[in-house]
Amino acid sequence: MLARAGEHRNTLRKSGKMAAAFLMAGVLLLSSAATPTPWPSRFVEAASSEAWIEVNTDSPTLPMPAFGFTYSYDRNGQSLVDDAGLADPVRQAALNEIRPQWIRFPGSAIANTYDWTRAIGPQNERIRNVDGRIDRFVPVSSAFGPDEAAALMEQVGGTLVMTVPFNSSAQDAADLVEYMNAVNDGDHPWAALRADNGHPLPYGVKYWTVAGDSSASAAAIWTAWPTNGDDIARNGIAPSSDQAQTWWSYGGERSFTNQKAVRIDSWRDAVIQTQGIESETYYVKFPPAVPESVSVKIGATPIQAQSWTQVDDFSGSSSDSMHYLFDAESGKITFGDGVHGAIPPMGQFVYVDYVSGPHDSYHDFYSQMKLADPNIVITSDNLILRNMHTADPELVPLDGIEVRSGDWFADSNRLVNDNYFDEAIGRGYGAFKNTIDTELAKMDKPSIEDVKLALTDVGYSQSLQDAYGNDYAQTMAGALMRSLMLAQASLNGRVPWVGSAGLFANLGGAADDTGPNEISAQEYAVQMFTTHFGSKLLRTTNVGSAERIVKYWKDKGAVSQAEVPGIVALASESTDESTAYVMLINTTRDDDVAARIAWRGDRLAGFVPIKTWVLDADSLSESTLAIRSIDPPSIDDGVIRLNTDPASITVIELRKNAPE
């Protein structure tokens, strides 16, 4: 693997495409002896190979967003734990290295059918969940549950972004908040259960999102499922429709006909057919149900199916009585044992007509979860709720809107540029900035001016991955794209968190649980933000950096372009203001760029550079793939001078009164 990365790096250098390398950030600030330097005209007249960066410590700081990953619970948390729930040491070490500030659990679309109560307590007593993605619906182990996910993040020093499915109830969501966050003081039974399960102290999960993915392509949700049958492609209700949005905002009931009943841990046709055995059990897809609305029939098709009769118990049922029991709260259907109640014939489907509900509204979820913990932040991925909130902010409250990157780079097979480096730069700098600006503009209304914009599943788009192949070194362009995305998310105080879809490299098409344990190249860019950067963003001004026009595929295949500076600069400081950082992202394909950094204001008096971190092609070709540490730059006449390599990220760390 490492040899292949080195060979690819050499190929890039020989072909003049060094720019496919990783991007790293540079931190540059003035020394303690320097006084604030006036901004000379020569900064403006600097050559195109230079970038003058001014760091302003007089202006207010912005909070940095938290950086992390969507990590679904399937495959034991993508092999983060084994079947006993114990952390895999190699993958735990990878988490410790990158130090994500959060992971999103139990995932995105997969979470639509998740029941968290199945995934707590002793491993041998847990019940498998159903993969909530409409092309899956298979059983999934619950070995990687809320406790395992939270414990892993405690070791890393982060937290969870917890997803609660809209298919559940507001009370169920509030119970989960209590389980994760309440003090075990005798008044909180779910906190007491958490303590019994081995964790007396609260986990303190701050960020919560209602519904993992309510998009039309993934909506295994009661508001979007077909009214008749199960043909999502033809009969589903669009999540953006007026009716679906009314259900989201206000709750209610829905009638379903000819819907196939399912197993407790699978919705697949091959699994849910009757087996001809005693006491078979099935479930409606979207409980609870109005008891008197339920009718059940069994057959190969709805037309051929025969009706069965609901009874309170089997005490009066004979061996040929076509009877069943029904529990309205859980949606459970139980058939007889052949003595009391007939056994359904083998190889048939159980079809159900029923009224699903009453279901809670988003407001119900929000209010009950806040009662469980008033300090949590609650978002939803259902973007139309933003408009509902504008019209009625009290009835449809929002702390934030969650936006994913799935449609931002939608053209699947083409590149505007003749090289993937420029495509990555254009999409990372242009498309992502446009997305942030567009989404914030939609919230430019007084009633939602405090609503946050959470950006999840930011990643290396599949079209780029298809074009570049799965070679590890070739994903270095993706790292550059990722760093630019994170940089621009950091510039918006209304972005509380931003993250991507995965941590580990997926080489040769291997699934994460059978593939290698190498960290995805892109995530080393994330590490620069999580381990070598501060929590408060300082204002920077970039003067004299040469810009170039880069075109890229935007949304739905539309071509756009962006003016990309040779250096993208960020500066930050720690919460206690004892450490400061400057990050320099060299976006050029072939050029060294000389960075010159000065500052305005006196808060950084007494600071000197002590470390410099670099991520570039060499970072991925050594015996150990890692961010490199090099000697820090010196300060000359109150200015830090540093040459940045093509396609690199450089971070300079400064500390106050640092020892010699």
C-alpha positions, 0 to 999 in steps of 0.5 A: 500500500505504502509503496503504491502511494510512493510510486503514485507520488513520483508519477505525479512529480514526473508528469507535473501533476504534483497537485494531486497531493494532500493539502495541509494547513500552515499556522503563522503568527507574529512574535512577542517582540513585534509590535503591530505592523502597519499594512504596507502598500507592498503587500498589495504589490506582492508577486503572484507567488506570494500571499500576505496574510493579516491575522486580526486579534481585535475583532470578535472570534467565531466558534469553530464547528465540531468536526466528525463522521457519520458512523452507522451501527451496521457491521458492528459500527463498521468493525469498530467493535467485535461481537462482544462489543469490545473495541477493535484496537487498530480502529480505536487507534485510528480514532485516537489519531484523527480525534473526531469531535463527534460521530453520528450514531446510529447513522443516516438513512439506516436509522429510520427503522432503528430501535435503540432499546434493542441495542443496550444491556448484555450482548446476548440479550440484544435484538437485531435491528432492521437496516432502514435503507430502502434497498436493504431492509436486512437484519443488523447486529446491535452489538455497536449500540449507544453505550459502545458508541458513546464509550468510544467517543469518551476515549477519543475526547468527543461526543455523539450526534445522536439520531432518533427516527421519526418512525419512533415516538416523542416519548421514545426519543425523550427516553433516549435523551434521559438514558444518555444524559440524565443524572442517576439520582433515583428520579430517572429510571432510564439513567438508572438502567444506564448505570446498571449497564455499566456507565453511572455518569451521563454521556452528555450528548449535546447534538441530536437530529430527528430523522436520519434521512427523509429524502425520497431515495431513502425514506422508510418513514411513515409519512413517505411510504406508499399508501397501497402496497410497498412499491416505493418507486411508483407509489411513495409520497414525496417527502416535500409534498404538502401532505407529508410536510403537514404530517411532519409538522403536526403529526397524525394518522395514515391509512395503508392497504395491502402492506406486507407485514414484516419480521421483527428484524427483516423486511425482505420478501424472502424472509417475511413469507410464512414458514408453516410453523406454529405461533408465527409473529409478524409486525406492521411496518409503522406502528402504532395502529388504530386497533379497529382499523386492522384487517389481515389476509394471507396469500401469494398476492393481495387478490388471491389472499384470504381474510383472517379474523382478529380475536382477543385470545386463542381460548375459543379458537380451534385448529382450523380457526383463521384467527390472529392476535394483534397488539396495537402499540407494537404492531405485532401480529401473532398466529395460532399453534395449530391447536388453538388457532390455525397455522398459516400455509407456507410460502405466503405473504401477510397483507395488512390494511390499517390506520397507522398512528396517531403519530407524534409531530416534530414539535412533540419530539422537540418539546419532550426531548427538551424536557428531558434535557433543556441544553441539547441542540435539536436539528432535522434533515427535513428542509421543508420544516424550515419554511414551516418554522418561518410560518409558525416558529412556536408550533414548529420549533427548530434549533438547526437544519441538517444538510447533507452533500449527496446532491451537491456534486450530482453529475456522476460520470463527467469532469469539467476539467481534464484533471481530477485535482482542479475538479476537487478544488472547484467542488471543494471551494466553489460548490461547497461555498455556494451550498453554504451561502444558498442554505443560509440565504434561505434562513435569512428571515427574522424568525429563524435567524438563530437556526443553525446549519449542520453539514453532514456526510460531506465527502469525496463525491462518487463521481470523483471516486469513479474517475480516479479509482480506489488507489489510496494515493489518488484520494489525495485530491479528495483530502484537498477538497475536504480541507477546503470544505472544512475551512469554509464551514469554519467561517460561518458562526451558524455551522455548529458541526460538519462531517463526512461519511466515513473514516477508513479507506475503502480500497478495491471495493472492499466493504469496511468490515473486510477491507483495510484499516488504513485511515482514508486519505481525506481524513488526515485533513480532518485531523489538522482541524481536530488536533492542530487547530484552536476552538475559536476562529480569528479573522484573516485577510488574504492580500496579494495571493494569485487567483485562478478560475476553476470550473466544476460540476455544480448541482445536477450537472450544471457547470459553474466556476470559482476564483480560487486563491493560491493560499486559503488561510485560517487562524484560530486560538485555543479557548484559554487563549494560550495557543494560536494557530494559522493554517495555510492551504496551498491550492495550486497544482505546481507552485510553491507559494511564499506566505507572509503573515502579520497580525493586527492587535496585541492579544498575541503579544508574547507568542512564538512559533513552536511547531509546524505541521505539514500534510502533502504528498510526502505525508502519504509515502513514508513508512507510516502514513501521518502528518509530518512535523517540521521545524517552525519558521522564524520571525523576521521584522514582525513577519513570519515567512514560510514557503508552502509546497504545491497542494499542501496544508501547513499549520504553525502552532504558537504558544505564549511564553514558550520555553526555548 
